[in-house]
Amino acid sequence: MVQEWDVILVGGGIGGLSCAHFLRQVGFRVCVLERSAGLSEVGAGLQLAPNALAALREIHLLPDLLPLGWIMHRVDLVSTRSGVLSSMNMKDKTVLAIHRAELQKLLARDLGLEVLRFGVGIESMHEEGDRVRVMLRDGVILSARLLIGADGLRSQVRTQFFPPVTLRYSGTSSYRGIAAAPGLLSDPHVGGEIWGPGCRFGYAHINSHDIYWYLTFDAPPHETRTPEAGKVHALQLMAAFPEYKAIVERTDLARIIQTDISDIQPTTHWVQGRVALMGDAAHATTPNLGQGAAQALEDAWALGVALKKFGLEPIALQSYQAARQSKALWIVRQSWSFQSMCHIKRPWLQTLRDLTVKHMPARIQQATLARIDKPEVGLSEGS
């Protein structure tokens, strides 16, 4: 027996879950297929900028989301060589720091087990006329008018339907963790990023009790350590940031993860017939601008707008890509360029970089932030 749907979403992360909300809101029957056994509590923090919060407001989840996170009042960018390079005050906008798992749980809360299916393995996928068929490893066959791949950097949907892409390793790996450290920071509503020689450290409260932190460092790809060795290495790197070493010291081993930092070389192959990619599957970016989740949320919003306008037809997917491609690929390029500035080791180059950042004209900073913060989802001007 074949199960019929309007849209099948592959991937139960932030992109796939939010897309399910947008499409259900405009009346479509959706099914979300997630290969993991359930939502994981292991993970890191997110900073949700105004464009991400606007998307969550659109699907009526913002009132429930805000109490789960922590409002940021200021973010400082600091160099160990030159001191404070810039301070971004949030008096005119809301930025929410939150544990990724809290956002995913909220997005999953109202979908139900018929819509959101865990532990799903996909055997095959193919187009048949005006439908796409998905055969699962347990023998179940699903059919839908459209298929959306929201399945991440190493997307199975992309591999099946699209030309190969180039995965780019940035040359840096990262530790990320959640520290139980109430009262450690003098102002819990201030977060920051500090640039040291060959590494950088960032931090922000995600609630009154917990601090999310990340530590990036130059490394060959796929270099891994045991949890114990990883924490020892992280503490060694924190010698560059002694004021904040206690944050890492207070982090349990189970709450530290290591991840290489990679992206996809920008590609315009997002749509093929009745199949589309979104989020990291389409335009994975390095995390330097804090926009990975936000861009997936914008994708979900744009898909809702396009399908509402054009229905369950390939033209809707083409409209979605037209709305999103410019900004999403701009984010990828901007983030990749930003990466090259952060880990400079030569002192004279650090000084030159710091002077450039510190004296960047305000209008350039404001224009960049304005484009990041404004959703580009295919709405009419002024929406």
Contacts in CASP RR format, 6 or more apart in sequence:
PFRMAT RR
TARGET T0000
AUTHOR 0000-0000-0000
METHOD contacts of the structure
MODEL  1
MVQEWDVILVGGGIGGLSCAHFLRQVGFRVCVLERSAGLSEVGAGLQLAP
NALAALREIHLLPDLLPLGWIMHRVDLVSTRSGVLSSMNMKDKTVLAIHR
AELQKLLARDLGLEVLRFGVGIESMHEEGDRVRVMLRDGVILSARLLIGA
DGLRSQVRTQFFPPVTLRYSGTSSYRGIAAAPGLLSDPHVGGEIWGPGCR
FGYAHINSHDIYWYLTFDAPPHETRTPEAGKVHALQLMAAFPEYKAIVER
TDLARIIQTDISDIQPTTHWVQGRVALMGDAAHATTPNLGQGAAQALEDA
WALGVALKKFGLEPIALQSYQAARQSKALWIVRQSWSFQSMCHIKRPWLQ
TLRDLTVKHMPARIQQATLARIDKPEVGLSEGS
1 141 0 8 1.000
2 133 0 8 1.000
2 141 0 8 1.000
2 142 0 8 1.000
2 143 0 8 1.000
3 31 0 8 1.000
3 140 0 8 1.000
3 141 0 8 1.000
3 142 0 8 1.000
3 143 0 8 1.000
4 143 0 8 1.000
4 144 0 8 1.000
5 29 0 8 1.000
5 30 0 8 1.000
5 31 0 8 1.000
5 142 0 8 1.000
5 143 0 8 1.000
5 144 0 8 1.000
5 145 0 8 1.000
6 23 0 8 1.000
6 28 0 8 1.000
6 29 0 8 1.000
6 30 0 8 1.000
6 144 0 8 1.000
6 145 0 8 1.000
6 146 0 8 1.000
6 312 0 8 1.000
7 23 0 8 1.000
7 28 0 8 1.000
7 29 0 8 1.000
7 30 0 8 1.000
7 31 0 8 1.000
7 144 0 8 1.000
7 145 0 8 1.000
7 146 0 8 1.000
7 147 0 8 1.000
7 148 0 8 1.000
7 307 0 8 1.000
7 312 0 8 1.000
8 30 0 8 1.000
8 31 0 8 1.000
8 33 0 8 1.000
8 132 0 8 1.000
8 134 0 8 1.000
8 142 0 8 1.000
8 144 0 8 1.000
8 146 0 8 1.000
8 147 0 8 1.000
8 148 0 8 1.000
9 16 0 8 1.000
9 19 0 8 1.000
9 20 0 8 1.000
9 30 0 8 1.000
9 31 0 8 1.000
9 32 0 8 1.000
9 33 0 8 1.000
9 148 0 8 1.000
9 149 0 8 1.000
9 150 0 8 1.000
10 33 0 8 1.000
10 122 0 8 1.000
10 134 0 8 1.000
10 147 0 8 1.000
10 148 0 8 1.000
10 149 0 8 1.000
10 150 0 8 1.000
10 151 0 8 1.000
10 155 0 8 1.000
10 156 0 8 1.000
10 157 0 8 1.000
11 32 0 8 1.000
11 33 0 8 1.000
11 34 0 8 1.000
11 35 0 8 1.000
11 149 0 8 1.000
11 150 0 8 1.000
11 151 0 8 1.000
11 152 0 8 1.000
12 32 0 8 1.000
12 33 0 8 1.000
12 34 0 8 1.000
12 104 0 8 1.000
12 108 0 8 1.000
12 116 0 8 1.000
12 150 0 8 1.000
13 34 0 8 1.000
13 104 0 8 1.000
13 107 0 8 1.000
13 150 0 8 1.000
14 100 0 8 1.000
14 103 0 8 1.000
14 104 0 8 1.000
14 107 0 8 1.000
14 293 0 8 1.000
14 296 0 8 1.000
14 297 0 8 1.000
15 150 0 8 1.000
15 278 0 8 1.000
15 279 0 8 1.000
15 293 0 8 1.000
15 296 0 8 1.000
15 297 0 8 1.000
15 299 0 8 1.000
15 300 0 8 1.000
16 32 0 8 1.000
16 148 0 8 1.000
16 150 0 8 1.000
16 278 0 8 1.000
16 296 0 8 1.000
16 300 0 8 1.000
17 32 0 8 1.000
17 104 0 8 1.000
17 107 0 8 1.000
17 108 0 8 1.000
17 111 0 8 1.000
17 116 0 8 1.000
18 55 0 8 1.000
18 56 0 8 1.000
18 59 0 8 1.000
18 107 0 8 1.000
18 296 0 8 1.000
18 297 0 8 1.000
18 300 0 8 1.000
18 301 0 8 1.000
19 30 0 8 1.000
19 148 0 8 1.000
19 150 0 8 1.000
19 278 0 8 1.000
19 299 0 8 1.000
19 300 0 8 1.000
19 303 0 8 1.000
19 304 0 8 1.000
20 30 0 8 1.000
20 32 0 8 1.000
20 111 0 8 1.000
20 115 0 8 1.000
20 116 0 8 1.000
21 59 0 8 1.000
21 61 0 8 1.000
21 107 0 8 1.000
21 111 0 8 1.000
21 300 0 8 1.000
22 58 0 8 1.000
22 59 0 8 1.000
22 300 0 8 1.000
22 301 0 8 1.000
22 303 0 8 1.000
22 304 0 8 1.000
23 30 0 8 1.000
23 303 0 8 1.000
23 304 0 8 1.000
23 307 0 8 1.000
24 30 0 8 1.000
24 115 0 8 1.000
25 59 0 8 1.000
25 304 0 8 1.000
26 304 0 8 1.000
26 307 0 8 1.000
26 308 0 8 1.000
28 307 0 8 1.000
28 312 0 8 1.000
30 115 0 8 1.000
31 114 0 8 1.000
31 115 0 8 1.000
31 117 0 8 1.000
31 142 0 8 1.000
31 144 0 8 1.000
32 111 0 8 1.000
32 115 0 8 1.000
32 116 0 8 1.000
32 117 0 8 1.000
33 117 0 8 1.000
33 120 0 8 1.000
33 121 0 8 1.000
33 122 0 8 1.000
33 134 0 8 1.000
33 136 0 8 1.000
33 142 0 8 1.000
34 116 0 8 1.000
34 117 0 8 1.000
34 118 0 8 1.000
34 119 0 8 1.000
34 120 0 8 1.000
35 119 0 8 1.000
35 120 0 8 1.000
35 121 0 8 1.000
35 122 0 8 1.000
35 151 0 8 1.000
36 118 0 8 1.000
36 119 0 8 1.000
37 118 0 8 1.000
37 119 0 8 1.000
38 118 0 8 1.000
38 119 0 8 1.000
39 101 0 8 1.000
39 104 0 8 1.000
39 105 0 8 1.000
39 108 0 8 1.000
40 101 0 8 1.000
41 101 0 8 1.000
42 101 0 8 1.000
42 254 0 8 1.000
42 255 0 8 1.000
42 257 0 8 1.000
43 99 0 8 1.000
43 100 0 8 1.000
43 101 0 8 1.000
43 176 0 8 1.000
43 177 0 8 1.000
43 178 0 8 1.000
43 257 0 8 1.000
44 99 0 8 1.000
44 100 0 8 1.000
44 176 0 8 1.000
44 177 0 8 1.000
44 178 0 8 1.000
44 212 0 8 1.000
44 214 0 8 1.000
44 257 0 8 1.000
45 97 0 8 1.000
45 98 0 8 1.000
45 99 0 8 1.000
45 100 0 8 1.000
45 176 0 8 1.000
45 178 0 8 1.000
45 204 0 8 1.000
45 206 0 8 1.000
45 212 0 8 1.000
46 97 0 8 1.000
46 98 0 8 1.000
46 99 0 8 1.000
46 100 0 8 1.000
46 103 0 8 1.000
46 290 0 8 1.000
46 293 0 8 1.000
47 72 0 8 1.000
47 95 0 8 1.000
47 96 0 8 1.000
47 97 0 8 1.000
47 204 0 8 1.000
47 290 0 8 1.000
48 56 0 8 1.000
48 95 0 8 1.000
48 96 0 8 1.000
48 97 0 8 1.000
48 98 0 8 1.000
48 103 0 8 1.000
48 293 0 8 1.000
48 294 0 8 1.000
49 95 0 8 1.000
49 290 0 8 1.000
49 291 0 8 1.000
49 294 0 8 1.000
49 372 0 8 1.000
49 373 0 8 1.000
50 93 0 8 1.000
50 94 0 8 1.000
50 95 0 8 1.000
50 373 0 8 1.000
50 374 0 8 1.000
51 294 0 8 1.000
51 297 0 8 1.000
51 298 0 8 1.000
51 372 0 8 1.000
51 373 0 8 1.000
51 374 0 8 1.000
51 375 0 8 1.000
52 293 0 8 1.000
52 294 0 8 1.000
52 297 0 8 1.000
52 298 0 8 1.000
53 62 0 8 1.000
53 65 0 8 1.000
53 94 0 8 1.000
53 96 0 8 1.000
54 375 0 8 1.000
55 294 0 8 1.000
55 297 0 8 1.000
55 298 0 8 1.000
55 300 0 8 1.000
55 301 0 8 1.000
55 375 0 8 1.000
55 377 0 8 1.000
56 62 0 8 1.000
56 65 0 8 1.000
56 297 0 8 1.000
58 301 0 8 1.000
61 106 0 8 1.000
61 107 0 8 1.000
64 106 0 8 1.000
65 96 0 8 1.000
65 98 0 8 1.000
65 103 0 8 1.000
65 106 0 8 1.000
66 96 0 8 1.000
68 98 0 8 1.000
68 99 0 8 1.000
68 102 0 8 1.000
68 103 0 8 1.000
68 106 0 8 1.000
68 207 0 8 1.000
69 96 0 8 1.000
69 97 0 8 1.000
69 98 0 8 1.000
69 99 0 8 1.000
69 102 0 8 1.000
69 206 0 8 1.000
69 207 0 8 1.000
70 96 0 8 1.000
70 97 0 8 1.000
70 98 0 8 1.000
70 188 0 8 1.000
70 189 0 8 1.000
70 204 0 8 1.000
70 205 0 8 1.000
70 206 0 8 1.000
70 207 0 8 1.000
70 208 0 8 1.000
71 90 0 8 1.000
71 94 0 8 1.000
71 95 0 8 1.000
71 96 0 8 1.000
71 97 0 8 1.000
71 189 0 8 1.000
72 90 0 8 1.000
72 95 0 8 1.000
72 96 0 8 1.000
72 97 0 8 1.000
72 189 0 8 1.000
72 190 0 8 1.000
72 191 0 8 1.000
72 204 0 8 1.000
73 89 0 8 1.000
73 90 0 8 1.000
73 91 0 8 1.000
73 187 0 8 1.000
73 189 0 8 1.000
73 190 0 8 1.000
74 87 0 8 1.000
74 88 0 8 1.000
74 89 0 8 1.000
74 90 0 8 1.000
74 187 0 8 1.000
74 189 0 8 1.000
74 190 0 8 1.000
74 191 0 8 1.000
75 87 0 8 1.000
75 88 0 8 1.000
75 90 0 8 1.000
75 95 0 8 1.000
75 190 0 8 1.000
75 191 0 8 1.000
75 192 0 8 1.000
75 193 0 8 1.000
75 204 0 8 1.000
76 84 0 8 1.000
76 86 0 8 1.000
76 87 0 8 1.000
76 88 0 8 1.000
76 190 0 8 1.000
76 191 0 8 1.000
76 192 0 8 1.000
76 193 0 8 1.000
77 84 0 8 1.000
77 85 0 8 1.000
77 86 0 8 1.000
77 87 0 8 1.000
77 88 0 8 1.000
77 192 0 8 1.000
77 193 0 8 1.000
77 195 0 8 1.000
77 357 0 8 1.000
78 84 0 8 1.000
78 85 0 8 1.000
78 192 0 8 1.000
78 193 0 8 1.000
78 194 0 8 1.000
78 195 0 8 1.000
79 85 0 8 1.000
79 194 0 8 1.000
79 195 0 8 1.000
79 196 0 8 1.000
79 350 0 8 1.000
79 353 0 8 1.000
79 354 0 8 1.000
80 194 0 8 1.000
80 195 0 8 1.000
80 196 0 8 1.000
80 197 0 8 1.000
80 240 0 8 1.000
80 241 0 8 1.000
81 196 0 8 1.000
81 197 0 8 1.000
81 347 0 8 1.000
81 350 0 8 1.000
81 351 0 8 1.000
81 354 0 8 1.000
82 350 0 8 1.000
82 351 0 8 1.000
82 354 0 8 1.000
82 355 0 8 1.000
82 358 0 8 1.000
83 354 0 8 1.000
85 195 0 8 1.000
85 354 0 8 1.000
85 357 0 8 1.000
85 358 0 8 1.000
86 357 0 8 1.000
86 358 0 8 1.000
86 360 0 8 1.000
86 365 0 8 1.000
88 369 0 8 1.000
93 373 0 8 1.000
97 191 0 8 1.000
97 204 0 8 1.000
97 205 0 8 1.000
97 206 0 8 1.000
97 212 0 8 1.000
98 206 0 8 1.000
99 178 0 8 1.000
99 206 0 8 1.000
99 207 0 8 1.000
99 210 0 8 1.000
99 212 0 8 1.000
100 293 0 8 1.000
103 293 0 8 1.000
108 116 0 8 1.000
120 136 0 8 1.000
121 136 0 8 1.000
121 137 0 8 1.000
121 138 0 8 1.000
122 134 0 8 1.000
122 135 0 8 1.000
122 136 0 8 1.000
122 137 0 8 1.000
122 156 0 8 1.000
123 135 0 8 1.000
123 136 0 8 1.000
123 137 0 8 1.000
123 139 0 8 1.000
124 134 0 8 1.000
124 135 0 8 1.000
125 132 0 8 1.000
125 133 0 8 1.000
125 134 0 8 1.000
125 135 0 8 1.000
125 147 0 8 1.000
125 156 0 8 1.000
125 157 0 8 1.000
125 160 0 8 1.000
125 161 0 8 1.000
126 132 0 8 1.000
126 133 0 8 1.000
126 160 0 8 1.000
127 133 0 8 1.000
127 273 0 8 1.000
127 274 0 8 1.000
127 275 0 8 1.000
130 145 0 8 1.000
130 274 0 8 1.000
131 143 0 8 1.000
131 144 0 8 1.000
131 145 0 8 1.000
131 274 0 8 1.000
132 143 0 8 1.000
132 144 0 8 1.000
132 145 0 8 1.000
132 146 0 8 1.000
132 147 0 8 1.000
132 274 0 8 1.000
132 275 0 8 1.000
133 141 0 8 1.000
133 142 0 8 1.000
133 143 0 8 1.000
134 141 0 8 1.000
134 142 0 8 1.000
134 143 0 8 1.000
134 144 0 8 1.000
134 147 0 8 1.000
135 141 0 8 1.000
135 142 0 8 1.000
136 142 0 8 1.000
145 274 0 8 1.000
145 312 0 8 1.000
145 313 0 8 1.000
146 274 0 8 1.000
146 275 0 8 1.000
146 276 0 8 1.000
146 307 0 8 1.000
146 312 0 8 1.000
146 316 0 8 1.000
146 317 0 8 1.000
147 157 0 8 1.000
147 274 0 8 1.000
147 275 0 8 1.000
147 276 0 8 1.000
148 157 0 8 1.000
148 275 0 8 1.000
148 276 0 8 1.000
148 277 0 8 1.000
148 278 0 8 1.000
148 303 0 8 1.000
149 155 0 8 1.000
149 157 0 8 1.000
149 158 0 8 1.000
149 275 0 8 1.000
149 276 0 8 1.000
149 277 0 8 1.000
149 278 0 8 1.000
149 281 0 8 1.000
150 277 0 8 1.000
150 278 0 8 1.000
150 279 0 8 1.000
150 281 0 8 1.000
150 296 0 8 1.000
151 157 0 8 1.000
151 158 0 8 1.000
151 281 0 8 1.000
152 279 0 8 1.000
152 280 0 8 1.000
152 281 0 8 1.000
152 284 0 8 1.000
153 167 0 8 1.000
153 262 0 8 1.000
153 264 0 8 1.000
153 280 0 8 1.000
153 281 0 8 1.000
153 284 0 8 1.000
154 167 0 8 1.000
155 277 0 8 1.000
155 280 0 8 1.000
155 281 0 8 1.000
157 275 0 8 1.000
157 277 0 8 1.000
157 281 0 8 1.000
158 165 0 8 1.000
158 277 0 8 1.000
158 281 0 8 1.000
158 282 0 8 1.000
161 272 0 8 1.000
161 275 0 8 1.000
162 269 0 8 1.000
162 272 0 8 1.000
162 277 0 8 1.000
163 267 0 8 1.000
163 269 0 8 1.000
165 264 0 8 1.000
165 265 0 8 1.000
165 267 0 8 1.000
165 269 0 8 1.000
166 264 0 8 1.000
166 265 0 8 1.000
167 262 0 8 1.000
167 263 0 8 1.000
167 264 0 8 1.000
167 265 0 8 1.000
168 262 0 8 1.000
168 263 0 8 1.000
168 264 0 8 1.000
168 265 0 8 1.000
168 336 0 8 1.000
169 221 0 8 1.000
169 260 0 8 1.000
169 261 0 8 1.000
169 262 0 8 1.000
170 260 0 8 1.000
170 261 0 8 1.000
170 262 0 8 1.000
170 263 0 8 1.000
170 286 0 8 1.000
170 336 0 8 1.000
170 339 0 8 1.000
171 218 0 8 1.000
171 219 0 8 1.000
171 220 0 8 1.000
171 221 0 8 1.000
171 260 0 8 1.000
171 261 0 8 1.000
172 216 0 8 1.000
172 217 0 8 1.000
172 218 0 8 1.000
172 219 0 8 1.000
172 260 0 8 1.000
172 261 0 8 1.000
172 339 0 8 1.000
172 343 0 8 1.000
173 216 0 8 1.000
173 217 0 8 1.000
173 219 0 8 1.000
173 221 0 8 1.000
173 223 0 8 1.000
173 258 0 8 1.000
173 259 0 8 1.000
173 260 0 8 1.000
173 261 0 8 1.000
174 214 0 8 1.000
174 215 0 8 1.000
174 216 0 8 1.000
174 217 0 8 1.000
174 258 0 8 1.000
174 259 0 8 1.000
174 260 0 8 1.000
174 261 0 8 1.000
175 214 0 8 1.000
175 215 0 8 1.000
175 230 0 8 1.000
175 233 0 8 1.000
175 234 0 8 1.000
175 256 0 8 1.000
175 257 0 8 1.000
175 258 0 8 1.000
176 212 0 8 1.000
176 213 0 8 1.000
176 214 0 8 1.000
176 215 0 8 1.000
176 256 0 8 1.000
176 257 0 8 1.000
176 258 0 8 1.000
176 259 0 8 1.000
177 212 0 8 1.000
177 213 0 8 1.000
177 214 0 8 1.000
177 251 0 8 1.000
177 255 0 8 1.000
177 256 0 8 1.000
177 257 0 8 1.000
178 206 0 8 1.000
178 210 0 8 1.000
178 211 0 8 1.000
178 212 0 8 1.000
178 213 0 8 1.000
178 251 0 8 1.000
178 255 0 8 1.000
179 210 0 8 1.000
179 211 0 8 1.000
179 213 0 8 1.000
179 247 0 8 1.000
179 248 0 8 1.000
179 250 0 8 1.000
179 251 0 8 1.000
179 255 0 8 1.000
180 209 0 8 1.000
180 210 0 8 1.000
180 250 0 8 1.000
180 251 0 8 1.000
180 252 0 8 1.000
181 209 0 8 1.000
181 210 0 8 1.000
181 211 0 8 1.000
181 246 0 8 1.000
181 247 0 8 1.000
181 250 0 8 1.000
182 208 0 8 1.000
182 209 0 8 1.000
184 211 0 8 1.000
184 246 0 8 1.000
184 247 0 8 1.000
184 250 0 8 1.000
185 191 0 8 1.000
185 203 0 8 1.000
185 205 0 8 1.000
185 211 0 8 1.000
188 205 0 8 1.000
188 208 0 8 1.000
189 205 0 8 1.000
191 202 0 8 1.000
191 203 0 8 1.000
191 204 0 8 1.000
191 205 0 8 1.000
192 202 0 8 1.000
192 203 0 8 1.000
192 204 0 8 1.000
193 200 0 8 1.000
193 201 0 8 1.000
193 202 0 8 1.000
194 200 0 8 1.000
194 201 0 8 1.000
194 202 0 8 1.000
194 240 0 8 1.000
194 241 0 8 1.000
194 244 0 8 1.000
195 341 0 8 1.000
195 342 0 8 1.000
195 343 0 8 1.000
195 344 0 8 1.000
195 350 0 8 1.000
196 240 0 8 1.000
196 241 0 8 1.000
196 343 0 8 1.000
196 350 0 8 1.000
197 240 0 8 1.000
197 343 0 8 1.000
197 344 0 8 1.000
197 345 0 8 1.000
197 347 0 8 1.000
197 350 0 8 1.000
198 217 0 8 1.000
198 218 0 8 1.000
198 342 0 8 1.000
198 343 0 8 1.000
198 344 0 8 1.000
198 345 0 8 1.000
199 215 0 8 1.000
199 216 0 8 1.000
199 217 0 8 1.000
199 218 0 8 1.000
199 237 0 8 1.000
199 240 0 8 1.000
199 343 0 8 1.000
200 215 0 8 1.000
200 216 0 8 1.000
200 342 0 8 1.000
200 343 0 8 1.000
201 213 0 8 1.000
201 214 0 8 1.000
201 215 0 8 1.000
201 237 0 8 1.000
201 238 0 8 1.000
201 240 0 8 1.000
201 241 0 8 1.000
201 244 0 8 1.000
202 213 0 8 1.000
202 214 0 8 1.000
202 215 0 8 1.000
203 211 0 8 1.000
203 212 0 8 1.000
203 213 0 8 1.000
203 214 0 8 1.000
203 244 0 8 1.000
203 247 0 8 1.000
204 211 0 8 1.000
204 212 0 8 1.000
205 211 0 8 1.000
205 212 0 8 1.000
206 212 0 8 1.000
211 247 0 8 1.000
213 244 0 8 1.000
213 247 0 8 1.000
213 248 0 8 1.000
213 251 0 8 1.000
214 287 0 8 1.000
215 234 0 8 1.000
215 237 0 8 1.000
215 238 0 8 1.000
215 248 0 8 1.000
216 261 0 8 1.000
216 342 0 8 1.000
216 343 0 8 1.000
217 237 0 8 1.000
217 343 0 8 1.000
218 343 0 8 1.000
219 260 0 8 1.000
221 260 0 8 1.000
222 260 0 8 1.000
224 258 0 8 1.000
225 233 0 8 1.000
225 258 0 8 1.000
227 253 0 8 1.000
227 254 0 8 1.000
227 256 0 8 1.000
228 253 0 8 1.000
230 256 0 8 1.000
230 258 0 8 1.000
231 248 0 8 1.000
231 251 0 8 1.000
231 253 0 8 1.000
231 256 0 8 1.000
234 248 0 8 1.000
234 256 0 8 1.000
235 245 0 8 1.000
235 248 0 8 1.000
235 249 0 8 1.000
238 244 0 8 1.000
238 245 0 8 1.000
238 248 0 8 1.000
239 245 0 8 1.000
261 286 0 8 1.000
261 287 0 8 1.000
261 339 0 8 1.000
262 284 0 8 1.000
262 286 0 8 1.000
263 284 0 8 1.000
263 285 0 8 1.000
263 286 0 8 1.000
263 332 0 8 1.000
263 335 0 8 1.000
263 336 0 8 1.000
264 280 0 8 1.000
264 282 0 8 1.000
264 283 0 8 1.000
264 284 0 8 1.000
264 332 0 8 1.000
266 283 0 8 1.000
266 329 0 8 1.000
266 332 0 8 1.000
266 333 0 8 1.000
267 282 0 8 1.000
267 283 0 8 1.000
268 321 0 8 1.000
268 325 0 8 1.000
268 329 0 8 1.000
269 277 0 8 1.000
270 276 0 8 1.000
270 277 0 8 1.000
270 278 0 8 1.000
270 282 0 8 1.000
270 283 0 8 1.000
270 321 0 8 1.000
270 325 0 8 1.000
271 277 0 8 1.000
271 314 0 8 1.000
271 317 0 8 1.000
271 318 0 8 1.000
271 320 0 8 1.000
271 321 0 8 1.000
273 314 0 8 1.000
273 317 0 8 1.000
274 314 0 8 1.000
274 317 0 8 1.000
275 317 0 8 1.000
276 282 0 8 1.000
276 303 0 8 1.000
276 317 0 8 1.000
276 320 0 8 1.000
276 321 0 8 1.000
278 296 0 8 1.000
278 299 0 8 1.000
278 300 0 8 1.000
278 303 0 8 1.000
279 292 0 8 1.000
279 295 0 8 1.000
279 296 0 8 1.000
279 299 0 8 1.000
279 328 0 8 1.000
280 292 0 8 1.000
280 296 0 8 1.000
282 299 0 8 1.000
282 328 0 8 1.000
283 295 0 8 1.000
283 328 0 8 1.000
283 329 0 8 1.000
283 331 0 8 1.000
283 332 0 8 1.000
284 332 0 8 1.000
285 291 0 8 1.000
285 292 0 8 1.000
285 295 0 8 1.000
285 331 0 8 1.000
285 332 0 8 1.000
285 335 0 8 1.000
285 336 0 8 1.000
286 332 0 8 1.000
286 335 0 8 1.000
286 336 0 8 1.000
286 338 0 8 1.000
286 339 0 8 1.000
287 335 0 8 1.000
288 335 0 8 1.000
288 336 0 8 1.000
288 338 0 8 1.000
288 339 0 8 1.000
288 342 0 8 1.000
289 331 0 8 1.000
289 334 0 8 1.000
289 335 0 8 1.000
289 338 0 8 1.000
289 372 0 8 1.000
290 335 0 8 1.000
291 331 0 8 1.000
291 335 0 8 1.000
291 372 0 8 1.000
292 331 0 8 1.000
295 327 0 8 1.000
295 328 0 8 1.000
295 331 0 8 1.000
298 324 0 8 1.000
298 327 0 8 1.000
298 328 0 8 1.000
298 375 0 8 1.000
298 376 0 8 1.000
298 377 0 8 1.000
299 320 0 8 1.000
299 324 0 8 1.000
299 328 0 8 1.000
301 375 0 8 1.000
301 377 0 8 1.000
302 320 0 8 1.000
302 323 0 8 1.000
302 324 0 8 1.000
302 376 0 8 1.000
302 377 0 8 1.000
302 378 0 8 1.000
303 316 0 8 1.000
303 317 0 8 1.000
303 320 0 8 1.000
304 320 0 8 1.000
305 320 0 8 1.000
305 323 0 8 1.000
305 377 0 8 1.000
305 378 0 8 1.000
305 379 0 8 1.000
306 316 0 8 1.000
306 317 0 8 1.000
306 319 0 8 1.000
306 320 0 8 1.000
306 323 0 8 1.000
306 378 0 8 1.000
307 316 0 8 1.000
307 320 0 8 1.000
309 316 0 8 1.000
309 319 0 8 1.000
310 316 0 8 1.000
310 319 0 8 1.000
319 378 0 8 1.000
323 376 0 8 1.000
323 377 0 8 1.000
323 378 0 8 1.000
324 376 0 8 1.000
324 377 0 8 1.000
326 376 0 8 1.000
327 371 0 8 1.000
327 376 0 8 1.000
330 371 0 8 1.000
331 372 0 8 1.000
334 368 0 8 1.000
341 353 0 8 1.000
341 357 0 8 1.000
344 350 0 8 1.000
344 353 0 8 1.000
END
